[in-house]
Structures are given as C-alpha cells and as structure tokens.
Amino acid sequence: MPHPDTRDTIFIEDAAVLQHQPLGGGQHLLRLAASATAERALPGSFIHLCCHEDLPMRRPMSIMRADPDAGWIDILYKAHGQGTNKLAGARTGARINLLGPIGNSFKQQGYRNIPLLIGGGVGIPPMVFLAEHIMKQTKTVKPFVIMGSEIPFPFNARPSRIMVEGVPDDAIACMPLLEDWGIASRLTSRQGYPGCYDGFVTDLARHWLAGLNAGQRRQVEIFSCGPTLMLQAVAALAREFSLPCQLSLEEYMACGVGGCAGCTAPVYKNEKVSMLRVCVDGPVFQADEVFPEMVGNNQKSEE
C-alpha cells in the first residue's frame, strides 16, 4: 500500500506496469498503476523512479497524464542511458518503485483566454498534462500548443483540422491526442518532417504572436518546458511581447526530494539571488526570476 513519507505530500509506490509502448526515436510511453500519485499529480509534477533493481539511483520523469479515478499515470521517456535503457525492458505486470508526485505545478486556475504552451523534446509531456488540465478546469479556454523535436515525434503526426490564424499555411502537422480534444497544436522541427514548421518553437511562436493585434496579445500567457537554451529563448520571447510566462526547468537530480541540493538553480527576486532546489522549490518558476534580462554585479546573495 502507498504510504506518505515525512513530507506527507510525496508517496512511495510499487507501481505496476499497465502498458509499455515503444515509439519512434527510442522513445517509450509507460503507463503505471500509481493511485496515490495519480490522485495528487498536477501539471508540472514529476516522479522519481527506480529504472531497474540493479541501479540504486532513481531517474526523474515528468508526468504526461494522470487519471485519479482509474489510478494511473503516463510517462513519456527516451531511452538514452544505462537507467532508461534498462527501464525500456520492463514488461507489462512488472513492478516499478517510485516517489511521487514531486514538485510544484503550473498555475491551476485564473487562466487568460489564450494560453500558449511551448514544449521541446522531453518538455512535451508537461505541456500535454497542462493542456488537458486547462480544458477540464475551464471548459471554454482552449490553449494553443507548439511542440518541437529534432528526433521523430512520439506520435504519428497528422494534418490539423483546427485553423489557427497567423500560422503559415504549410505548418499543418499536429499532435493527434490534442486534436481529438479540440485543442489546436502545431509542430516544429529543422529535420524536414512533413507538415512541420521549419524552425524552432520560438520562431513559430514569434510569427504567431506578431500577427495578433494588441488586444489579442493581452489575452496571451506562456507556459513552457524543455531544454535550458530553449527556455532562455522562451523567456526572451515573453519579454519581447510583455507576456507573463512560467517555465518548468530541467535539471539533473540525485535524491529528487530536496535533500542533496544537487539540482539548485539561481532564482532572482527583489534584487537578491537565491539558490533554490529545482526538485521541490520548482520545477516551475516565473520566467523573469530564472532568466532575468539583466543580472547585475550588484545582485545580493540571500543566505
């Protein structure tokens, strides 16, 4: 049975593998029966799981979907190292020990009318979770999701039937799952994948934002997850158009529960810089707090 750890918010579960599907580009979709985590997970939450009994170190994985009623969570990951390559061999019915849900979340309510969700690579799963949450939470607000990848996408892209004004006519590829939910999405890549916008996620986002009038832009807010350089570009984009922006950071994590302080990142507030732990103080932060436009030499260190 799942039981709370000393924080009373992170649970230890021996989760059963319900489905494990190999996808393109060495990626895998893993569905786990993890009722305590599924009940409490929010967009931005992640788990710290044991990839194999021979490996003592856990790996952090973003949650892509969670069904609290059915008690399962979906994890999308790429097999690229010793741990994830061993995890890729887990069969249906196997037990995988995990800690979850960990971390704070993207904002949960009070959304502007046009949320712009930007995900790159392994940053795609949290954007799917957030898009589904917004749809269920608001019933009327429909985000626009831009996803980028330089390896094959972990789904079979198809031409979108949802029109998005301001997007180039030849950028028509979408994520089928979001399309089925009635959520507009577009894909970007520099690999020449059919229907994808040829460029970075921020290139397409800038093109779209530039086509909005001032009133429309005031209804936009940005949420993003992906590699650090991409997040820096997203933060710059948000400043360029004076838009609020939340970012989910990616960091290497050892313990995943705030004990080792190995995943600290500088966060700037009130002319001070604090080293906060991405695992439990984040992973979601305000963009201007982690990528300020100017970091002066007079920043004060907060003990």
C-alpha positions in Angstrom: 0.0 0.0 0.0 1.2 3.5 -0.7 2.3 5.5 2.3 3.3 9.1 2.8 6.9 10.0 3.5 7.9 12.5 6.1 6.7 15.4 3.9 3.1 14.0 3.8 3.0 15.0 0.1 5.3 12.6 -1.6 4.3 8.9 -1.8 6.3 5.8 -2.2 4.6 3.3 -4.5 5.3 0.0 -6.1 3.6 0.8 -9.3 2.5 -1.9 -11.8 3.3 -1.6 -15.5 -0.1 -1.4 -17.2 1.2 -0.6 -20.7 4.7 -0.1 -22.2 4.8 1.0 -25.8 7.9 1.6 -27.9 7.7 4.7 -30.1 9.9 6.5 -32.7 13.3 7.9 -31.8 14.0 5.5 -29.0 11.1 6.9 -27.0 8.6 4.9 -24.9 5.2 5.5 -23.4 4.8 3.9 -20.0 1.5 3.7 -18.1 1.8 2.9 -14.4 -0.8 2.0 -11.8 0.1 4.5 -9.1 -3.1 5.6 -7.4 -1.6 7.9 -4.7 0.5 9.8 -7.3 -2.4 9.9 -9.8 -4.7 11.4 -7.2 -2.4 14.2 -6.3 -0.4 14.9 -9.5 -0.8 18.4 -11.1 0.7 19.8 -14.4 4.4 20.2 -13.7 4.6 17.3 -11.2 7.2 14.6 -11.8 8.1 11.2 -10.3 11.5 9.8 -9.2 11.5 6.2 -10.2 13.8 3.2 -10.0 14.6 2.1 -13.5 15.9 -1.3 -12.5 16.6 -3.2 -9.3 20.3 -3.3 -10.1 20.5 0.5 -10.2 20.3 2.4 -6.9 20.0 5.9 -8.4 16.5 6.9 -9.4 15.6 9.0 -12.5 13.2 12.0 -12.6 10.4 11.7 -15.1 7.7 14.2 -16.0 4.1 13.1 -15.7 2.3 13.5 -19.1 -1.2 12.4 -17.9 -2.9 11.3 -14.7 -6.3 9.7 -14.2 -7.1 9.9 -10.4 -10.3 7.8 -10.9 -8.6 4.9 -12.7 -5.4 5.4 -10.7 -2.8 5.5 -13.5 -0.2 7.9 -14.8 1.5 8.2 -18.2 5.3 8.7 -18.5 6.9 9.5 -21.9 10.7 9.0 -21.9 13.6 8.5 -24.2 16.0 5.6 -23.7 19.5 7.1 -23.9 21.5 5.9 -20.9 22.0 2.9 -18.6 18.9 3.5 -16.5 16.4 4.3 -19.2 17.7 1.5 -21.4 17.1 -0.9 -18.6 13.7 0.6 -18.0 12.8 0.1 -21.6 12.9 -3.7 -20.9 10.1 -3.5 -18.3 7.2 -5.8 -19.3 3.5 -5.4 -18.5 2.9 -6.5 -15.0 6.3 -5.6 -13.7 6.6 -3.6 -10.5 8.5 -0.3 -10.5 9.1 1.6 -7.3 8.6 5.4 -7.5 8.4 8.5 -5.4 5.7 11.0 -6.4 4.2 13.4 -7.1 7.1 15.8 -6.6 7.5 19.5 -7.2 5.2 22.4 -7.6 2.8 23.0 -10.6 2.0 25.5 -13.3 -0.8 27.8 -12.2 -4.0 25.8 -11.7 -6.7 28.5 -12.4 -7.3 32.1 -13.5 -6.0 31.5 -17.0 -6.0 34.2 -19.7 -8.2 33.5 -22.7 -5.2 32.4 -24.9 -2.7 30.2 -23.1 0.3 29.5 -25.3 2.0 26.2 -24.3 5.5 25.6 -25.7 7.2 22.2 -25.3 10.5 21.0 -26.7 11.8 17.4 -26.6 11.3 15.9 -23.2 9.4 19.1 -22.3 6.4 17.9 -24.4 4.8 15.7 -21.6 4.1 18.5 -19.1 2.5 20.6 -21.8 0.1 17.7 -22.6 -0.8 17.5 -18.9 -1.3 21.2 -18.7 -3.4 21.4 -21.9 -5.7 18.7 -20.6 -5.9 20.4 -17.2 -6.9 23.7 -18.7 -9.5 22.1 -20.9 -11.1 20.3 -17.9 -10.7 23.2 -15.5 -12.2 26.0 -17.7 -14.4 24.1 -20.2 -14.1 27.2 -22.5 -10.4 28.3 -22.6 -8.6 26.4 -25.4 -4.8 26.7 -25.3 -2.6 26.8 -28.4 0.2 24.2 -28.1 3.5 24.4 -30.0 5.8 21.4 -29.8 9.3 21.0 -31.3 11.6 18.0 -31.7 14.8 17.2 -33.7 14.1 13.4 -33.4 10.9 11.7 -34.6 7.9 12.8 -32.6 6.5 10.2 -30.1 3.2 10.0 -32.1 2.1 9.8 -35.7 1.6 13.5 -36.6 -1.4 14.3 -38.9 -2.7 17.4 -40.6 -4.7 19.5 -38.3 -8.3 20.4 -39.0 -8.3 23.2 -36.4 -7.5 26.5 -38.1 -5.0 28.8 -36.3 -4.9 32.3 -37.7 -1.4 33.7 -38.1 0.3 30.3 -38.6 1.9 29.7 -42.0 -0.4 27.6 -44.3 2.2 24.9 -44.7 2.6 24.3 -41.0 -0.2 21.9 -40.5 1.2 18.9 -38.5 -0.4 18.4 -35.1 -0.5 16.0 -32.2 -3.5 13.7 -32.7 -4.3 13.4 -29.0 -4.6 17.2 -28.6 -6.5 17.4 -31.9 -9.1 14.9 -30.6 -9.6 17.0 -27.5 -10.3 20.0 -29.7 -7.0 21.7 -28.7 -5.0 23.4 -31.5 -1.4 22.3 -31.8 1.4 22.7 -34.3 4.8 21.0 -34.6 8.2 22.5 -35.4 11.5 20.8 -36.5 14.6 21.5 -38.6 14.6 17.9 -39.8 12.2 18.4 -42.7 9.4 16.3 -41.2 6.2 16.6 -43.3 3.8 19.4 -42.2 6.2 20.8 -39.5 7.2 24.4 -39.3 10.9 24.7 -40.4 12.5 26.3 -37.4 12.5 26.5 -33.6 9.4 26.6 -31.4 10.1 30.2 -30.6 10.3 31.1 -34.3 6.8 29.9 -34.8 5.5 31.4 -31.6 7.0 34.8 -32.6 5.4 34.6 -36.0 2.0 33.8 -34.5 2.3 36.5 -31.7 3.4 39.1 -34.2 0.1 38.5 -36.2 -2.1 39.2 -33.2 -3.5 42.7 -32.5 -2.7 44.4 -29.2 -6.0 43.3 -27.6 -5.5 39.7 -28.6 -1.9 39.7 -27.2 -3.1 41.0 -23.9 -5.1 37.7 -23.6 -1.9 35.5 -24.0 0.2 33.9 -21.3 3.0 31.5 -21.9 3.9 28.2 -20.3 6.9 26.2 -21.3 9.1 23.2 -20.6 12.2 22.0 -22.5 16.0 22.3 -22.7 17.6 25.2 -21.0 18.6 27.1 -24.1 15.0 26.8 -25.4 13.7 28.1 -22.1 16.0 31.1 -22.3 14.6 31.8 -25.7 11.1 31.5 -24.5 11.8 33.9 -21.6 13.2 36.4 -24.1 10.1 36.0 -26.3 7.9 36.7 -23.3 9.8 39.9 -22.5 9.7 40.9 -26.2 5.8 40.8 -26.1 5.4 41.7 -22.4 3.7 38.5 -21.6 3.6 36.6 -18.3 5.5 33.3 -18.5 6.0 30.2 -16.4 8.8 27.8 -17.1 9.5 24.2 -15.9 13.2 23.7 -15.6 15.1 20.6 -16.4 18.0 19.6 -14.1 19.9 16.5 -13.1 18.6 15.2 -9.8 20.1 12.8 -7.3 17.6 12.5 -4.5 14.7 14.3 -6.1 13.3 15.3 -2.7 15.4 18.3 -1.7 17.9 16.5 0.5 21.1 16.6 -1.6 20.7 20.2 -3.1 22.3 18.9 -6.2 19.8 20.5 -8.5 19.9 24.1 -7.3 19.4 27.0 -9.7 19.8 30.7 -9.2 16.4 32.5 -8.8 16.3 36.3 -8.7 13.8 38.2 -6.6 13.9 41.7 -5.1 17.4 42.3 -6.3 18.6 39.2 -4.5 19.7 35.8 -5.8 18.7 32.6 -4.0 19.9 29.1 -4.9 16.7 27.1 -4.9 16.2 23.4 -5.4 14.5 22.6 -8.8 13.0 19.4 -7.5 11.0 20.7 -4.6 11.1 24.5 -4.9 10.3 24.1 -8.6 10.4 22.8 -11.2 8.1 25.6 -12.2 9.3 29.2 -11.8 8.4 32.6 -13.2 10.4 33.2 -16.3 11.8 36.6 -15.2 13.0 35.1 -12.0 15.2 32.4 -13.6 16.2 34.2 -16.8 16.2 37.9 -15.9 17.0 40.3 -18.7 20.0 41.8 -16.9 21.7 40.2 -14.0 23.9 42.9 -12.5 27.0 42.5 -10.5 25.2 44.1 -7.5 22.9 41.1 -7.0 22.9 40.2 -3.3 23.2 36.6 -2.2 20.4 35.5 0.1 21.7 33.2 2.8 
